[in-house]
Amino acid sequence: MGDELITPLSAGNAPPIGHVDGAHLALPADFEQIVSAAVAMQALTLNPGKVPKEAEERLRSALHQIRRPQRTVSQPTLFALGQVVCTQGVESLIKDGLVRPGVLLARHARGDWGVTSDAEQNDAAVKHGDRILSAYPIDPDSPCKGFGENTIWTIGHDLVAA
């Protein structure tokens, strides 16, 4: 990522004159999100001794998630979310920057059930206030069957139509 942020002036069209050198620093619009994700997963810290071995790989994964184009959904929400809770495993994924809960919850509330096999059942459940199960890939670039590895579930029950 450093190559994207820092460009030595000597590499540009108008290199510095004499013994002076410098660099152009360009911070992208998502820089704050990137730094937040890096801190959350301890890939960026003031204590270099505490950086995990896989920090660079985890940061690249978080960067990919942040920069992945988001679908714009113009559909209204189908139901109110109510109380939102998560398991410790999901909390860990959020802290590691691998899951963006707001995006998944918005998809769920708009009727984008992801890769679940319960799509027809979910559509009926919206009308009757029954349980709705959505399944999404944790890593969108890897296979996801709607269960097992690389899957995160969003489950709603006792729904109230929006």
HUKA-V386736 format. One record per helix or strand of 3 or more residues. SS is the DSSP state (a for helix, b for strand). FROM is the first residue (numbers start at 1). TO is the last residue. If there is no record, write none. Layout:
# HUKA-V386736
ss-><SS,SS>
from-><FROM,FROM>
to-><TO,TO>
This chain:
# HUKA-V386736
ss-><a,b,a,b,a,a,a,a,a,a,b,b>
from-><2,6,9,23,31,48,55,88,101,119,132,151>
to-><5,8,11,25,40,50,67,95,109,128,137,156>
